[in-house]
Amino acid sequence: MALMTTDTRYTKVAIALHWAIAALILCNLALGFFMEGFEQPLRGFVIQTHISSGITVLLLSIVRIVWRLTHRPPPFAPGTRGWEKGLAHLVHFLLYVAMVLMPLSGWALISANPPPPPPGQIEAAPAPVPGGAAPAAAAPKARRGGPTKLWWVIPWPKIGPIQRMGTTPQGIAEQKLLHDTLVERHMQIAWIIIALLVLHVGGALKHQFVDGQAEFARMGIGRGRRAPR
């Protein structure tokens, strides 16, 4: 095992943010792939959990990026090749981008759910989409844009311009097209995150077990061996 000093370990704040974000991302990936198959009321509970986890990832990722910009990370272990350092920097950068874009796309997605009509008002049929496309079908009640609360406690706003698109019959059709596009983008980013996680975890395993470096200890797992004084 390579020598481990306090200078080669991430800060406690960075370690806590790393594992909290990782746990939430893994949980949300699992929920995202399977939540549509659940029946109500479990489906509603899981969707709200998915939304709350995603928003929390966004907030923690912003904190993590600020912390990273204001605190120098520990150096790479001796013997790390140049291409490995470059690949690690690239994967980390792309993960940061994805950790922000993924929840932002989800936030936009729930904002694109048409708001429910006022009580007692019959919902108008959607108008044709510009360009001659067929009218978009009205969204089912399960997709109506009700209020969102972060972990069922803190009210979380929708993105105003996107939400207001659905206040007219014409806007509902356009909003549904935007919603469907955001669903595709959200899923594409999910697969990108999975690919980046495979690279990230694979690199850590390679450094730990092939190169004999105390890679896990850098992120708080184990102590490694401290350098002699």
C-alpha positions as CSV (number, residue, x, y, z in Angstrom):
1,M,0.0,0.0,0.0
2,A,1.3,3.4,-0.9
3,L,2.1,5.9,1.9
4,M,-0.8,8.0,3.0
5,T,-0.4,11.4,4.5
6,T,-3.0,14.0,5.5
7,D,-1.9,16.0,2.4
8,T,-3.0,13.2,0.1
9,R,-6.5,12.9,1.6
10,Y,-9.5,15.1,0.5
11,T,-10.9,17.4,3.2
12,K,-13.7,16.2,5.4
13,V,-16.2,18.5,3.6
14,A,-15.2,17.2,0.2
15,I,-15.5,13.6,1.4
16,A,-18.9,14.2,2.9
17,L,-20.2,15.9,-0.2
18,H,-18.7,13.2,-2.5
19,W,-20.4,10.3,-0.8
20,A,-23.7,12.2,-0.2
21,I,-24.0,13.1,-3.9
22,A,-22.9,9.6,-5.0
23,A,-25.6,8.0,-2.8
24,L,-28.3,10.3,-4.1
25,I,-27.3,9.8,-7.7
26,L,-27.3,6.1,-7.5
27,C,-30.6,6.1,-5.7
28,N,-32.1,8.4,-8.3
29,L,-30.8,6.4,-11.2
30,A,-32.5,3.3,-9.8
31,L,-35.8,5.2,-9.1
32,G,-35.7,6.8,-12.5
33,F,-35.6,3.6,-14.4
34,F,-38.3,1.8,-12.4
35,M,-40.7,4.4,-10.9
36,E,-43.0,4.6,-13.9
37,G,-43.9,0.9,-13.4
38,F,-45.2,1.5,-9.9
39,E,-48.9,1.8,-9.1
40,Q,-50.5,4.7,-7.2
41,P,-50.1,5.8,-4.5
42,L,-46.6,4.3,-4.3
43,R,-45.8,5.8,-7.7
44,G,-46.5,9.3,-6.5
45,F,-44.4,8.8,-3.4
46,V,-41.5,7.5,-5.5
47,I,-41.7,10.3,-8.0
48,Q,-41.7,12.9,-5.2
49,T,-38.6,11.2,-3.7
50,H,-36.9,11.2,-7.1
51,I,-37.6,14.9,-7.5
52,S,-36.4,15.7,-4.0
53,S,-33.3,13.7,-4.4
54,G,-32.5,15.4,-7.7
55,I,-33.0,18.9,-6.3
56,T,-30.8,18.0,-3.4
57,V,-28.1,16.7,-5.8
58,L,-28.3,20.1,-7.6
59,L,-27.8,22.0,-4.4
60,L,-25.0,19.8,-3.1
61,S,-23.3,19.9,-6.4
62,I,-23.2,23.7,-6.4
63,V,-21.7,23.6,-2.9
64,R,-19.2,20.9,-4.1
65,I,-18.1,23.0,-7.1
66,V,-17.7,26.1,-5.0
67,W,-15.7,24.1,-2.5
68,R,-13.5,22.6,-5.3
69,L,-12.8,26.1,-6.7
70,T,-11.8,27.4,-3.3
71,H,-9.8,24.4,-2.0
72,R,-7.0,22.7,-3.8
73,P,-7.5,19.0,-4.2
74,P,-4.8,16.6,-3.0
75,P,-2.1,15.7,-5.5
76,F,-2.1,12.5,-7.5
77,A,-0.2,9.6,-6.1
78,P,3.4,9.3,-7.2
79,G,3.7,7.2,-10.4
80,T,0.4,8.3,-11.8
81,R,0.8,8.6,-15.6
82,G,0.1,11.8,-17.4
83,W,-2.7,10.4,-19.5
84,E,-4.3,9.1,-16.3
85,K,-4.2,12.5,-14.7
86,G,-5.7,14.0,-17.9
87,L,-8.5,11.4,-18.1
88,A,-9.3,11.9,-14.4
89,H,-9.6,15.6,-14.8
90,L,-11.8,15.2,-17.8
91,V,-14.1,12.7,-16.1
92,H,-14.4,14.8,-13.0
93,F,-15.2,17.9,-15.1
94,L,-17.9,16.1,-17.1
95,L,-19.4,14.6,-13.9
96,Y,-19.7,18.1,-12.4
97,V,-21.4,19.3,-15.6
98,A,-23.8,16.3,-15.6
99,M,-24.5,16.6,-11.9
100,V,-25.8,20.1,-12.6
101,L,-27.5,19.5,-16.0
102,M,-29.3,16.3,-14.9
103,P,-31.4,17.9,-12.0
104,L,-31.8,21.1,-14.0
105,S,-33.4,19.1,-16.9
106,G,-35.6,17.3,-14.3
107,W,-36.7,20.7,-12.8
108,A,-37.6,21.9,-16.3
109,L,-39.4,18.7,-17.0
110,I,-41.7,18.9,-13.9
111,S,-42.2,22.6,-14.8
112,A,-43.4,21.5,-18.2
113,N,-46.3,19.5,-16.7
114,P,-49.4,21.5,-17.6
115,P,-51.0,23.1,-14.6
116,P,-54.4,21.7,-13.5
117,P,-57.4,23.8,-14.6
118,P,-59.2,25.9,-11.9
119,P,-61.8,23.9,-9.9
120,G,-65.0,23.5,-11.9
121,Q,-63.5,24.5,-15.2
122,I,-63.5,22.0,-18.1
123,E,-60.1,21.6,-19.7
124,A,-60.1,22.8,-23.3
125,A,-58.8,20.6,-26.0
126,P,-55.2,21.4,-27.1
127,A,-54.8,23.5,-30.2
128,P,-52.8,22.2,-33.2
129,V,-49.1,22.7,-33.0
130,P,-47.7,25.3,-35.5
131,G,-46.5,23.6,-38.6
132,G,-49.5,21.4,-39.1
133,A,-48.7,18.7,-36.5
134,A,-51.5,16.9,-34.9
135,P,-52.9,18.3,-31.6
136,A,-51.1,16.9,-28.6
137,A,-53.3,14.8,-26.3
138,A,-54.2,16.2,-23.0
139,A,-51.8,15.0,-20.3
140,P,-53.3,12.5,-17.9
141,K,-54.3,13.7,-14.4
142,A,-51.3,11.8,-12.9
143,R,-49.0,14.2,-14.8
144,R,-50.7,17.4,-13.8
145,G,-48.3,20.0,-12.5
146,G,-49.3,20.2,-8.8
147,P,-47.1,21.8,-6.2
148,T,-43.7,20.3,-5.5
149,K,-42.2,20.2,-2.0
150,L,-38.6,19.3,-1.2
151,W,-38.8,16.3,1.0
152,W,-42.5,17.0,1.5
153,V,-41.7,20.1,3.6
154,I,-40.1,22.9,1.6
155,P,-42.2,24.3,-1.2
156,W,-40.1,24.2,-4.4
157,P,-41.1,26.6,-7.3
158,K,-41.5,25.6,-10.9
159,I,-39.6,27.4,-13.7
160,G,-42.0,30.2,-14.4
161,P,-41.7,30.7,-18.2
162,I,-41.9,26.9,-18.8
163,Q,-44.9,26.5,-16.5
164,R,-46.8,29.4,-17.9
165,M,-46.7,27.9,-21.4
166,G,-49.6,25.6,-20.4
167,T,-52.0,28.4,-19.5
168,T,-53.6,28.4,-23.0
169,P,-54.8,25.6,-25.3
170,Q,-52.1,26.5,-27.8
171,G,-49.5,26.6,-25.1
172,I,-50.4,23.2,-23.8
173,A,-49.6,21.6,-27.2
174,E,-46.2,23.3,-27.3
175,Q,-45.5,22.6,-23.6
176,K,-46.2,18.9,-24.2
177,L,-43.6,18.8,-27.0
178,L,-41.1,20.5,-24.7
179,H,-42.0,18.0,-22.0
180,D,-41.4,15.0,-24.3
181,T,-38.1,16.5,-25.4
182,L,-36.9,17.1,-21.9
183,V,-37.8,13.5,-21.0
184,E,-35.5,12.3,-23.8
185,R,-32.7,14.7,-22.7
186,H,-33.1,13.6,-19.1
187,M,-32.7,10.0,-20.0
188,Q,-29.7,10.7,-22.3
189,I,-27.9,12.5,-19.4
190,A,-28.6,9.6,-17.2
191,W,-26.8,7.2,-19.5
192,I,-23.9,9.7,-19.8
193,I,-23.7,9.8,-16.0
194,I,-23.7,5.9,-15.9
195,A,-20.8,5.9,-18.4
196,L,-18.8,8.5,-16.4
197,L,-19.4,6.6,-13.2
198,V,-18.1,3.4,-14.8
199,L,-14.9,5.3,-15.8
200,H,-14.6,7.0,-12.4
201,V,-15.1,3.8,-10.3
202,G,-13.0,1.8,-12.7
203,G,-10.1,4.2,-12.4
204,A,-10.3,4.1,-8.6
205,L,-10.3,0.3,-8.5
206,K,-7.3,0.3,-10.9
207,H,-5.3,2.7,-8.8
208,Q,-6.2,0.8,-5.6
209,F,-5.7,-2.8,-6.6
210,V,-3.5,-2.7,-9.7
211,D,-1.2,0.2,-8.9
212,G,-1.2,-0.4,-5.1
213,Q,-2.1,3.2,-4.3
214,A,-4.1,4.2,-1.3
215,E,-6.9,5.5,-3.5
216,F,-9.8,4.6,-1.3
217,A,-8.1,6.3,1.7
218,R,-8.0,9.6,-0.3
219,M,-11.8,9.6,-0.1
220,G,-12.1,8.5,3.5
221,I,-12.2,4.7,3.2
222,G,-9.5,3.3,5.4
223,R,-6.4,5.0,6.7
224,G,-3.7,3.7,4.5
225,R,-0.3,4.0,6.0
226,R,1.0,7.4,7.1
227,A,4.4,8.5,6.0
228,P,7.1,8.3,8.7
229,R,8.1,11.5,10.4
